Amino acid sequence: MASFRSIYEQEPRKQLAVGVALLVLAAFYSYVFLLTLAPIYGSTPSHIFHGYGVGFAGAAGWFAKDIIHRLSGRNAVYVVPVLAFWLPVLQYFVTQQSSALGNPTGPVITEVLALYPLVLLSVACAGKLVQSGLNLNRHGDLVAEHIPLLGSYVVYSAGEHLIKAFLSWTIGSTILLSRAGLQILIPIFYAAAVPSKILLLAIPSLLFSLTSNTHLPLGYTTRTLNDALAEEGFSLVARQDSTTGYVSVLDNLEDGFRVMRCDHSLLGGQWLKKRPNYTPPAVKDPIYAVFTMLEAVRLVETPTGAPRVDAGSNALVIGLGIGTTPGALIAHGIDTTIVEIDPVVHKFAMEYFELPPNHTPAIEDARSFVKKAQNAPVKKQYDYIVHDVFTGGAEPVELFTWEFISGLKDLLKDDGVVAINYAGDLTLYPTALSIRTIKSIFPTCRLFREEVDTDIGAEFTNMVIFCTKAHHPLVFRDAVQSDFLNSRFRQRYLVPRHEVDPARFDVVEEGGRRVLWDREVGRLHKYQDRGALEHWAIMRTVMPDAVWEGW
């Protein structure tokens, strides 16, 4: 087998190629490692310190490369592919303690123990190979040191961007392109770049990954996972990595409900248990009242007081989830268009949550859909628009800007109604900013929360904002039996009850903004982090730790 010395003594182009490969693979694994943390800690919390940690590890590797090179006898590069193979094993056992470690401490500790050593060694070995391959010593020490440094940074950054673009199209398409599968594929690439006899030390880790790592979507590992989940009262129905995260469907075997999970969030759930002497509803009852409350867009009276007619009306739903709200609108005979960015979410909603097929799907980003709809030669407008998006444990602020909400207003008929679901902490700045932005666009709005307003402490909750384009009070008609779709759950939760005084959001915080513009969304990231951490803690009370950790 080749040794590091033989690589080091090969022609410069070969050394440079191996160095570049190590940098690209380090960037590849850095991003994949982040993806594997998301199902356990949430995508937003996993990002909080990731960039700082990887940057520090990379810088330490570069500036310590000569020391590492000398102390290892120029054999440190042997360790890199072996460490890459062992990373998923280390990560698997550390993340089983996620509840004890907490969040965001857990992601940091996991990366310190597993990812950062790989990045440090990869950069250190790549740095020596790049320097040797470029051979710039004749131009002086300054050039010989800094040109390879700059080039290595450019290669790493370019590799990271290319990997993100590649996985945005391909992740989940095969087992090896799943999150756990990539943790096997990348070490194989490392081994191909730096082959050696020491790779025999990686065999136990590879055997563990193929037989015992329940995150790998193989038949045997999935059965093992289901055996473990059964002890917690759950069963895995389906799972697949996708563009927005790790998506799975789980059944609760004791209480009788089914949920769709995306990373460390629940997109929604339905009750499956059949109770005695109870006729099943036309659309299954959701486990969260807020999804039924969104259906109340049909109950808002028109400006003229004329009754709304379902037949011939149409609706636009931004964000699918399990499809409770669009399913109900379709059941009422409303022509419904669904905009959902994640194709797996749409597929699972159809296959496992009985989303009716008679709808118009638009599998794309909501911002591009709205812009295209606004600029269409014949602009289609809607009687109802439902805005229901949530990702990474936080609201995507890009879909609450003045520009996007104005686009929705442009697509709403003059007598139409928009319902916007906002999940977040009512005491935080982004909530007030989002409400003020919505109110600056729609002249008439009313706000309702899912639960009673206690006004005590942290208030992470779901809230629905109903708005119209008319300058008159927004009034809900009385619900009739047909509105409930033969559902006792809807009889209880369809009509909004817990109203929130919008005046509580009118005061602009010191240094804050009155409305949210596209160009300023970056200012809210620190608030998103805090909200996502609150959401993580709430989700850990909804399902057992082992369910989240097992994915």
ABEGO torsion letter per residue (X at the ends): XBBAAAAAABBAAAAAAAAAAAAAAAAAAAAAAAAAAAAAAEAAAAAAAAAAAAAAAAAAAAAAAAAAAAAAGGAAAAAAAAAAAAAAAAAAAAAAAAAAAEOAAAAAAAAAAAAAAAAAAAAAAAAAAAAAAAGAAAAEAAAAAAAAAAAAAAAAAAAAAAAAAAAAAABGABAAABAAAAAAAAAAAAAAABBBAAAAAAAAAAAAAAAABAABBBAAAAAAAAAAAAAAGBBBABBBBBAAEBBBBBBBAAAGBBBBBBEABBAEBBBABBBBGBBBBABBBBABAAAAAAAAAAABBBAAGBBBBABGBBBBBBEAEAGAAAAAAAAAGBBBBBBBABAAAAAAAAAAAGBBABBBBBBBBAAAAAAAAAABABBBBBABBBBBBBBGGBBBAAAABAAAAAAAAAABBAABBBBBBBBEBAABAAAAAAAAAAAAABABBBBBBABBBAGBEBBBBBBBBBBBABBBBBBBBBBBAAAAGGBAAAAAAABBABBBBAAAAABBBBGBBABBBAAAAAAAAAAAAAAAAAAAAAAAAABBAAAAAAX
